[in-house]
Amino acid sequence: NTPIGRDGKLAKPRQLHNTHWGLVCPAETPEGQACGLVKNLSLMCYVSVGSPSEPLIEFMINRGMEVVEEYEPLRYPHATKIFVNGVWVGVHQDPKHLVSQVLDTRRKSYLQYEVSLVREIRDQEFKIFSDAGRVMRPVFTVQQEDDPETGIEKGHLVLTKDLVNKLAKEQAEPPEDPNEKIGWEGLIRAGAVEYLDAEEEETSMICMTPEDLELYRLQKAGVALEDDQGDDLNRRLKTKTNPTTHMYTHCEIHPSMILGICASIIPFPDHNQVCT
């Protein structure tokens, strides 16, 4: 519920904000005065329950973070400020290295998956959120550097066919020991799926489908892509890849995940009434 009076005829508070796409359903809302003010979560939405921030601060101090009480602005004028849940806790000289280390610990599940990491390069700030009540959604992660351990190349999904086959086998023949089960938690532990909140989503580059990610990789490799329209009238319309895109950090699980429960069970919601 949006805390605003139902009597007003204002349109702006009733419209879905750009940062809410993927987190709040754009279609499922009541008619009448409460239209747009009563919202429903999207299908894979999750609300954070919160986790303690002290171990995280300790972790960063051990990796070169200077606490704010000892910070000398004249000595380090270009240091990046580090905020944890809105509180300035310290500064760091090499933010790129620190962010990659903290991100790596989250992807390896040493850190809670619901912790949000936001690096604002322009403002020279690194913001971490571990508080409760943040709306988050899962997306596939894209490998940023070649990984010799797993063999996953840069620009590919961390979710491999091997992992998908294991999940399919597990679905057909569930293991007797529950500890051997991979499941959704296993995908998070493997770093294949990551939860983003609205703040972290602002600093991420999200591809719409794995197919679009493949086209982007081919384009970056200099492979000439054929613009084959074909004769199929029911083919999916593909958006042309943006040549100025530097890299993708994540990929959508499925575009239909922007919808809520009620909107997602409507057949052909993007067609007119003849189809439904």
C-alpha positions in Angstrom: 0.0 0.0 0.0 1.3 3.5 -0.9 0.7 5.8 2.1 -1.3 8.4 0.2 -4.9 9.4 0.3 -7.3 7.6 -2.1 -9.4 10.8 -2.7 -6.8 12.6 -4.9 -6.9 12.2 -8.7 -3.2 12.5 -9.1 -1.8 10.2 -11.8 1.9 10.3 -10.9 1.8 8.3 -7.6 -0.3 5.6 -9.4 2.2 5.0 -12.2 4.9 2.4 -11.8 8.3 4.1 -11.2 11.1 3.1 -13.6 13.1 1.5 -10.8 10.2 -0.7 -9.9 10.1 -2.7 -13.1 10.8 -6.4 -12.3 10.0 -5.8 -8.6 6.4 -4.7 -8.8 3.8 -6.1 -11.2 2.8 -3.5 -13.8 -0.7 -5.0 -14.4 -2.0 -6.4 -11.1 -3.7 -3.6 -9.3 -7.3 -2.9 -8.2 -9.7 -0.7 -10.2 -11.2 2.5 -8.8 -9.7 4.8 -6.3 -7.0 2.5 -5.1 -5.7 1.9 -8.7 -1.9 2.1 -8.7 -1.7 2.7 -5.0 -2.2 -0.9 -4.0 0.7 -2.8 -5.6 1.6 -6.5 -5.9 5.1 -8.1 -6.1 6.4 -9.7 -9.2 6.8 -13.5 -9.5 10.3 -14.0 -8.3 10.5 -11.1 -5.9 12.0 -11.4 -2.5 12.1 -9.1 0.6 15.3 -9.1 2.5 15.2 -10.2 6.2 18.5 -8.4 7.2 21.9 -9.7 8.4 24.5 -8.2 10.8 26.9 -5.8 9.2 29.8 -6.1 11.8 31.5 -9.2 10.2 31.5 -7.3 6.8 33.1 -4.2 8.3 35.8 -6.4 10.0 36.4 -8.2 6.6 37.0 -4.8 4.9 39.3 -3.5 7.7 41.4 -6.7 7.2 41.6 -5.8 3.5 43.0 -2.3 3.8 40.0 -0.2 4.7 40.9 2.8 6.9 38.2 3.5 9.5 36.6 6.9 9.3 37.9 8.0 12.7 41.5 7.7 11.4 40.9 9.2 8.0 43.0 12.2 7.0 41.4 14.0 4.0 44.5 15.9 3.0 46.6 12.7 2.9 44.1 10.7 0.8 42.0 13.3 -1.1 40.8 10.8 -3.8 40.0 7.8 -1.5 36.6 6.1 -2.0 34.2 6.4 0.8 32.6 3.2 2.1 29.0 3.2 3.5 27.3 0.3 5.3 23.5 0.7 5.6 23.9 4.5 5.1 26.7 5.0 7.8 30.1 6.1 6.6 32.5 3.5 8.1 35.8 4.2 6.3 37.7 4.8 3.1 39.8 2.7 0.7 42.6 3.5 -1.8 41.9 0.6 -4.2 38.1 0.4 -4.5 38.1 -1.8 -7.6 40.0 -4.5 -5.8 37.9 -4.3 -2.7 34.6 -4.4 -4.6 35.8 -7.5 -6.5 36.8 -9.2 -3.2 33.5 -8.5 -1.5 31.5 -9.5 -4.6 33.6 -12.8 -4.8 32.8 -13.6 -1.1 29.1 -13.0 -1.8 29.1 -15.3 -4.9 30.9 -18.0 -2.9 28.2 -17.7 -0.2 30.7 -16.6 2.6 28.5 -13.4 2.6 24.7 -13.4 2.7 23.2 -13.4 -0.8 20.8 -10.6 0.2 23.7 -8.2 0.8 23.6 -5.4 -1.8 26.9 -3.9 -3.2 26.7 -0.6 -5.1 29.8 1.1 -6.4 29.2 4.7 -7.5 32.4 5.4 -9.5 31.4 9.0 -10.3 30.7 9.9 -6.7 33.7 7.8 -5.4 31.5 5.9 -3.1 31.0 2.2 -2.3 27.6 1.5 -0.6 26.7 -1.8 1.1 23.2 -2.6 2.3 22.4 -5.6 4.6 19.3 -4.2 6.2 15.8 -5.7 6.2 12.8 -4.7 3.9 14.7 -4.3 0.6 12.8 -5.7 -2.4 15.1 -7.9 -4.5 14.9 -10.1 -7.6 17.1 -12.9 -8.9 19.0 -12.8 -12.2 21.6 -15.0 -13.9 25.2 -13.8 -13.4 27.6 -13.3 -16.4 31.3 -14.2 -16.0 33.4 -11.0 -16.0 36.8 -12.7 -16.4 38.1 -16.0 -17.7 38.0 -18.6 -14.9 40.6 -21.3 -15.2 39.1 -23.3 -12.3 35.6 -23.7 -13.8 36.6 -23.2 -17.4 33.9 -20.6 -17.9 34.9 -17.9 -20.4 34.4 -14.2 -20.1 30.9 -13.1 -21.2 29.3 -16.5 -20.7 26.6 -17.3 -18.1 27.9 -18.9 -14.9 25.0 -21.3 -15.2 26.4 -24.2 -17.3 24.7 -27.1 -19.1 26.3 -29.4 -16.6 24.6 -27.7 -13.7 21.2 -27.7 -15.6 21.6 -31.4 -16.3 22.3 -32.1 -12.6 19.1 -30.2 -11.7 17.1 -32.1 -14.3 18.4 -35.4 -13.0 17.7 -34.3 -9.4 14.1 -33.5 -10.4 13.6 -37.0 -11.9 15.4 -38.9 -9.2 15.5 -36.9 -5.9 18.6 -37.8 -3.8 18.0 -39.7 -0.5 20.3 -37.4 1.4 18.8 -33.8 1.5 22.3 -32.4 1.9 23.2 -33.6 -1.6 20.3 -31.7 -3.2 21.4 -28.7 -5.4 18.0 -26.9 -5.9 17.7 -23.2 -5.9 20.1 -22.7 -3.0 22.7 -24.6 -4.9 22.4 -22.2 -7.9 23.0 -19.3 -5.4 26.0 -21.1 -3.8 27.5 -21.8 -7.3 27.2 -18.0 -8.1 24.9 -18.8 -11.1 22.1 -16.7 -9.7 22.3 -13.4 -7.8 19.7 -11.3 -6.0 19.7 -7.6 -7.0 17.8 -4.8 -5.3 16.7 -1.6 -7.0 19.9 0.3 -5.9 22.3 -2.4 -7.2 20.3 -2.8 -10.4 21.1 0.8 -11.3 24.8 -0.1 -11.5 24.3 -3.4 -13.4 23.9 -4.1 -17.2 21.2 -6.7 -17.6 20.7 -8.6 -20.9 17.2 -9.7 -21.7 17.8 -13.3 -22.8 20.8 -15.7 -23.1 20.2 -15.7 -26.8 20.8 -11.9 -26.9 23.9 -12.4 -24.8 25.2 -14.9 -27.5 24.5 -12.4 -30.2 26.4 -9.7 -28.2 29.4 -12.0 -27.8 29.5 -12.7 -31.6 29.2 -9.0 -32.4 32.2 -8.3 -30.0 34.2 -11.0 -31.7 33.7 -9.3 -35.0 31.4 -12.0 -36.5 29.0 -10.6 -39.2 25.4 -11.3 -38.1 22.9 -12.0 -40.8 19.7 -10.0 -40.6 17.5 -13.0 -41.4 13.8 -12.0 -41.1 12.4 -15.4 -42.3 8.8 -16.2 -43.3 7.6 -17.2 -39.8 4.9 -14.7 -38.8 5.0 -15.9 -35.1 8.8 -15.4 -34.7 10.0 -13.5 -31.7 11.0 -9.9 -32.4 14.6 -9.4 -31.5 15.9 -6.1 -30.3 19.1 -5.1 -32.1 22.2 -5.3 -29.9 23.6 -1.9 -29.0 27.1 -1.5 -30.4 28.0 1.0 -27.7 27.4 -1.5 -24.8 30.7 -2.2 -23.1 29.7 -5.4 -21.2 26.9 -7.3 -19.6 27.0 -8.1 -15.9 23.7 -10.1 -15.6 21.0 -11.7 -17.7 17.3 -12.0 -17.1 15.9 -15.4 -16.0 12.9 -14.7 -18.3 11.3 -11.5 -19.4 7.8 -12.6 -18.1 9.2 -12.4 -14.5 8.2 -8.7 -14.5 4.5 -9.9 -14.0 2.8 -10.8 -10.8 0.9 -14.1 -10.1 -2.5 -13.0 -11.5 -1.1 -11.3 -14.6 1.2 -14.2 -15.5 -1.7 -16.7 -15.8 -3.5 -14.7 -18.4 -2.9 -16.3 -21.9 -1.4 -14.0 -24.5 -1.5 -10.9 -22.4 0.4 -8.9 -25.0 -2.3 -9.7 -27.8 -5.8 -8.4 -28.3 -9.0 -10.2 -27.1 -9.3 -12.4 -30.3 -6.3 -14.4 -29.2 -7.3 -14.9 -25.6 
